[in-house]
Amino acid sequence: MMKTITLRAHFDGDHIQLDQPFALEPGTPLAVTIVPEAAGEPAWSALSAAGLEAAYGESEPEYPLDLIKEPNPDYEGG
């Protein structure tokens, strides 16, 4: 069974075209989300921002660093 993934694509006026190669078998079920362009902002950036807004509420608490059980060694922020 194939995992659910998100692929970038665009509509060329005739067909939906994937923006990067990906092997699909004939009959593979797909879901298509139409992403409107936000003013001055790429569509995928707007979609990501909307997802974060849905995931975290305005009253979301700040989590202290001492709650981290296993730090990410590649994280450069802080």
Order of alpha helices (4+ residues) and beta strands (2+ residues): beta-beta-alpha
